[in-house]
Amino acid sequence: MPARAPGRAGRHGRVGTGRRAATVLAVAAVALAAACQRPAPRPAPPSPTPSGPRAPADVVDLAAVDPTIRTDIRYAGAHNFVGRPIDGYPEPLCLLTRRAAEALHRVQTAALAGGHSLKVYDCYRPQRAVDEFVAWAKRPDEQQMKGEFYPAVPKDRLFADGYIGAPTAHSRASTLDLTLVPVPGPEPARYVPGQPLVSCTAPAGRRFADDSVDMGTGFDCFDPRAHTDDARVTAAARDNRELLRELMSAQGFENYPREWWHYRYVDEPYPDTWFDFPVARSSLR
């Protein structure tokens, strides 16, 4: 067999390698061009962030601690002494420090054992809501809810007589307004804006029927009869007020003597802080 010329096989090998390299480069160029034409991936949407200030980590929604406690958050709607939803209440929630909420859960356990449930009207109250109350009090022409909530007290006396406070312990997130309702009990009446108003001091069968036991007056009744120990209410109403006070006091709450519904958790964690975060789930951590 004749011998191959020296170096021929080597030359054929180098030419094949060059063709393969050229092919690889061409494929890479096509891929690169396609990649340049492909739209850039969209960035992930940002996580929603709450508007306004946030609550401390130990402030909770009462419903997460005890879902059996009933709620009727009056300042989130129109059935209150101003007559409209109040600034800072975008949601009808009861927000409290965990310490106060857990104590209230213990109150509820005792109340249920006696055939009652707690019902809260207001819990944490933002400072902006208090500011709205102050501004409202300076407008004498706005008295559309007087017939129910302060029928016998001049509007310009509400702050001086202690019916509205500024600042208020509610803004420290360990104070609340509440009542007792029977279990089982009647369905609460539904408030319709513009409906005829009945004085909060009227007998239980005539005033707004919100399913509370008879406490002698309605909630947020700016009248001396709403003082916890006022002797002019019926014996049944005095007994109901005393029952609520006993249940609450046993778990560390203290009553405000001018309002049978108002209780402060004595061992509150923020005794010198007035918060302004909105009453909303987005305020919680």
C-alpha positions as CSV (number, residue, x, y, z in Angstrom):
1,M,0.0,0.0,0.0
2,P,1.5,3.3,-1.0
3,A,2.3,5.6,1.9
4,R,0.3,8.9,2.3
5,A,2.1,12.1,1.8
6,P,3.6,13.4,5.0
7,G,1.2,15.7,6.9
8,R,-1.8,15.2,4.7
9,A,-4.0,13.6,7.3
10,G,-3.1,16.4,9.7
11,R,-4.1,19.1,7.3
12,H,-7.5,17.3,6.7
13,G,-8.0,17.2,10.5
14,R,-7.4,21.0,10.9
15,V,-9.8,21.9,8.1
16,G,-12.6,19.7,9.7
17,T,-12.1,21.4,13.0
18,G,-12.3,24.8,11.4
19,R,-15.6,24.0,9.8
20,R,-17.1,22.7,13.1
21,A,-15.9,25.9,14.8
22,A,-17.5,28.0,12.2
23,T,-20.8,26.1,12.5
24,V,-20.8,26.6,16.3
25,L,-20.2,30.3,15.9
26,A,-23.0,30.6,13.4
27,V,-25.5,28.8,15.7
28,A,-24.4,31.0,18.7
29,A,-24.9,34.1,16.6
30,V,-28.4,33.0,15.6
31,A,-29.2,32.2,19.3
32,L,-27.9,35.6,20.4
33,A,-29.9,37.4,17.8
34,A,-33.1,35.6,18.9
35,A,-32.4,36.4,22.5
36,C,-32.0,40.1,21.6
37,Q,-35.4,40.1,19.9
38,R,-37.1,38.3,22.9
39,P,-38.8,40.7,25.3
40,A,-37.0,41.2,28.7
41,P,-38.7,39.3,31.6
42,R,-41.1,41.6,33.6
43,P,-40.1,42.3,37.1
44,A,-42.3,40.8,39.9
45,P,-44.9,43.3,41.1
46,P,-44.1,44.9,44.4
47,S,-45.7,43.6,47.5
48,P,-48.6,45.8,48.7
49,T,-47.7,48.1,51.5
50,P,-50.2,49.6,54.0
51,S,-50.9,53.3,53.8
52,G,-50.3,55.4,56.8
53,P,-48.5,54.4,60.1
54,R,-48.4,50.8,61.2
55,A,-49.5,49.4,64.6
56,P,-47.0,48.0,67.1
57,A,-46.4,44.2,66.7
58,D,-48.5,43.4,69.8
59,V,-51.7,45.1,68.5
60,V,-54.1,42.5,67.1
61,D,-57.6,42.1,65.6
62,L,-59.8,40.9,68.5
63,A,-61.6,38.5,66.2
64,A,-58.3,36.6,65.8
65,V,-58.1,36.1,69.6
66,D,-61.8,35.5,70.3
67,P,-64.2,35.3,67.3
68,T,-67.2,34.8,69.6
69,I,-67.2,38.4,70.8
70,R,-69.7,40.4,68.9
71,T,-68.9,43.7,67.3
72,D,-70.9,46.8,66.3
73,I,-68.1,49.3,65.5
74,R,-70.2,52.5,65.5
75,Y,-67.6,55.0,64.2
76,A,-67.1,53.0,61.0
77,G,-70.7,53.7,60.1
78,A,-73.3,56.5,60.5
79,H,-75.0,55.4,63.7
80,N,-73.0,57.6,66.1
81,F,-73.2,61.1,67.6
82,V,-71.6,62.7,64.6
83,G,-73.8,60.9,62.1
84,R,-71.2,59.7,59.6
85,P,-68.2,57.4,59.3
86,I,-65.3,58.8,61.2
87,D,-61.8,59.5,59.8
88,G,-59.5,56.6,60.6
89,Y,-62.1,53.8,60.5
90,P,-61.9,52.3,57.0
91,E,-62.9,48.9,58.4
92,P,-65.3,47.9,61.3
93,L,-62.6,46.2,63.4
94,C,-61.8,46.0,67.1
95,L,-58.0,46.4,67.4
96,L,-56.4,46.0,70.8
97,T,-53.1,45.2,72.3
98,R,-52.7,41.5,72.7
99,R,-52.6,41.8,76.4
100,A,-56.0,43.5,76.5
101,A,-57.5,41.2,73.9
102,E,-56.5,38.1,75.8
103,A,-57.9,39.5,79.0
104,L,-61.2,40.3,77.2
105,H,-61.2,36.7,75.9
106,R,-61.2,35.6,79.6
107,V,-64.1,38.0,80.3
108,Q,-66.0,36.5,77.4
109,T,-65.5,33.0,78.8
110,A,-67.0,34.0,82.1
111,A,-69.9,35.9,80.4
112,L,-70.8,33.0,78.2
113,A,-71.0,30.7,81.2
114,G,-73.6,33.1,82.6
115,G,-75.7,33.2,79.4
116,H,-74.3,36.5,78.0
117,S,-71.9,37.5,75.3
118,L,-69.8,40.7,75.1
119,K,-70.4,43.1,72.3
120,V,-67.9,45.9,71.5
121,Y,-68.8,49.3,70.1
122,D,-65.3,50.8,69.9
123,C,-61.8,49.7,70.7
124,Y,-58.6,51.4,69.5
125,R,-59.4,54.9,68.2
126,P,-56.9,56.8,66.0
127,Q,-55.8,60.2,67.0
128,R,-57.2,61.5,63.7
129,A,-60.7,60.4,64.8
130,V,-60.3,62.4,68.0
131,D,-59.2,65.4,66.0
132,E,-62.4,65.0,63.9
133,F,-64.5,65.0,67.1
134,V,-62.7,68.2,68.2
135,A,-63.4,69.9,64.9
136,W,-67.0,68.7,64.9
137,A,-67.6,70.1,68.4
138,K,-66.6,73.6,67.1
139,R,-69.4,73.5,64.5
140,P,-72.6,74.3,66.3
141,D,-74.8,73.8,63.1
142,E,-73.9,70.1,62.9
143,Q,-76.4,68.6,65.4
144,Q,-78.4,66.1,63.3
145,M,-77.9,63.3,65.9
146,K,-78.6,65.3,69.0
147,G,-82.1,63.8,69.4
148,E,-80.6,60.4,70.2
149,F,-77.1,60.9,71.7
150,Y,-77.2,64.2,73.6
151,P,-80.8,65.2,73.9
152,A,-80.5,67.2,77.1
153,V,-76.9,68.4,77.0
154,P,-75.8,71.4,75.0
155,K,-73.3,70.5,72.3
156,D,-70.7,73.0,73.5
157,R,-70.6,71.2,76.9
158,L,-69.7,67.7,75.6
159,F,-66.0,68.2,76.1
160,A,-66.2,70.2,79.3
161,D,-68.5,67.7,80.9
162,G,-66.2,64.8,80.0
163,Y,-68.4,63.0,77.5
164,I,-65.7,63.3,74.8
165,G,-62.0,63.3,75.6
166,A,-59.0,64.7,73.8
167,P,-56.7,62.9,74.0
168,T,-58.4,59.7,74.8
169,A,-57.2,56.4,76.4
170,H,-58.8,54.7,73.4
171,S,-55.8,55.9,71.3
172,R,-53.5,53.8,73.5
173,A,-55.1,50.6,72.2
174,S,-56.1,49.0,75.5
175,T,-59.4,50.7,76.1
176,L,-62.8,49.8,74.7
177,D,-66.5,50.4,74.8
178,L,-68.8,47.4,75.2
179,T,-72.0,45.9,76.6
180,L,-73.6,42.6,77.3
181,V,-76.1,40.8,75.0
182,P,-78.2,37.8,76.0
183,V,-77.4,34.4,74.5
184,P,-79.5,33.5,72.6
185,G,-80.9,36.9,72.0
186,P,-82.9,39.1,69.6
187,E,-81.6,40.2,66.3
188,P,-80.3,43.8,66.6
189,A,-82.1,46.5,64.8
190,R,-80.5,48.0,61.6
191,Y,-79.9,51.7,61.7
192,V,-81.0,53.5,58.5
193,P,-79.6,57.0,58.1
194,G,-82.3,59.6,58.4
195,Q,-84.7,57.5,60.4
196,P,-86.5,59.2,63.3
197,L,-84.3,59.4,66.4
198,V,-85.3,58.3,69.9
199,S,-83.6,59.7,73.0
200,C,-80.9,57.4,74.4
201,T,-82.5,57.9,77.8
202,A,-85.9,56.6,76.8
203,P,-87.0,53.3,78.3
204,A,-85.5,50.1,76.9
205,G,-88.5,49.2,74.9
206,R,-88.6,52.6,73.1
207,R,-84.9,53.5,72.4
208,F,-82.9,52.0,69.5
209,A,-83.0,48.2,69.9
210,D,-79.4,47.0,69.4
211,D,-79.9,43.7,71.3
212,S,-78.0,44.8,74.4
213,V,-79.4,44.0,77.8
214,D,-81.0,47.0,79.5
215,M,-78.2,49.2,80.7
216,G,-80.5,52.2,81.4
217,T,-79.4,54.2,78.4
218,G,-78.1,53.5,74.9
219,F,-74.4,53.5,74.0
220,D,-72.6,56.9,73.7
221,C,-75.5,58.5,75.6
222,F,-74.1,61.9,76.7
223,D,-76.3,62.3,79.8
224,P,-75.8,61.9,83.5
225,R,-78.0,58.8,83.4
226,A,-75.1,57.1,81.6
227,H,-72.9,57.5,84.7
228,T,-72.3,53.9,85.9
229,D,-73.7,54.4,89.4
230,D,-76.5,56.8,88.5
231,A,-79.5,55.9,90.8
232,R,-82.2,57.0,88.4
233,V,-82.0,54.0,86.1
234,T,-84.1,50.9,86.9
235,A,-82.9,48.2,89.3
236,A,-82.5,45.8,86.4
237,A,-80.3,48.3,84.6
238,R,-78.2,48.8,87.7
239,D,-77.8,45.0,88.1
240,N,-76.7,44.7,84.4
241,R,-74.1,47.5,84.8
242,E,-72.8,45.9,87.9
243,L,-72.5,42.5,86.3
244,L,-70.5,44.0,83.4
245,R,-68.3,45.8,85.9
246,E,-67.7,42.6,87.9
247,L,-66.8,40.6,84.8
248,M,-64.4,43.2,83.5
249,S,-62.8,44.0,86.9
250,A,-62.0,40.4,87.5
251,Q,-59.7,40.4,84.5
252,G,-58.0,43.7,85.1
253,F,-60.2,46.3,83.5
254,E,-61.3,49.6,85.1
255,N,-64.5,51.5,84.4
256,Y,-64.8,55.2,83.6
257,P,-67.5,56.3,86.1
258,R,-69.2,58.7,83.6
259,E,-69.8,56.0,81.0
260,W,-71.1,52.5,81.9
261,W,-69.7,51.1,78.6
262,H,-66.1,52.4,78.9
263,Y,-63.3,50.2,80.2
264,R,-59.5,50.5,80.3
265,Y,-57.1,47.6,80.8
266,V,-55.1,48.7,83.8
267,D,-51.9,46.9,82.9
268,E,-51.8,48.6,79.5
269,P,-48.4,48.4,77.7
270,Y,-48.5,51.9,76.2
271,P,-49.7,54.2,79.0
272,D,-48.0,57.3,77.5
273,T,-48.5,56.7,73.8
274,W,-51.4,57.9,71.6
275,F,-51.4,56.1,68.2
276,D,-52.7,57.3,64.8
277,F,-52.6,54.2,62.6
278,P,-55.9,53.5,60.8
279,V,-58.4,50.9,62.0
280,A,-57.6,48.4,59.2
281,R,-56.0,45.0,58.7
282,S,-53.3,46.6,56.7
283,S,-52.1,48.4,59.9
284,L,-51.3,45.1,61.6
285,R,-47.9,43.5,61.4
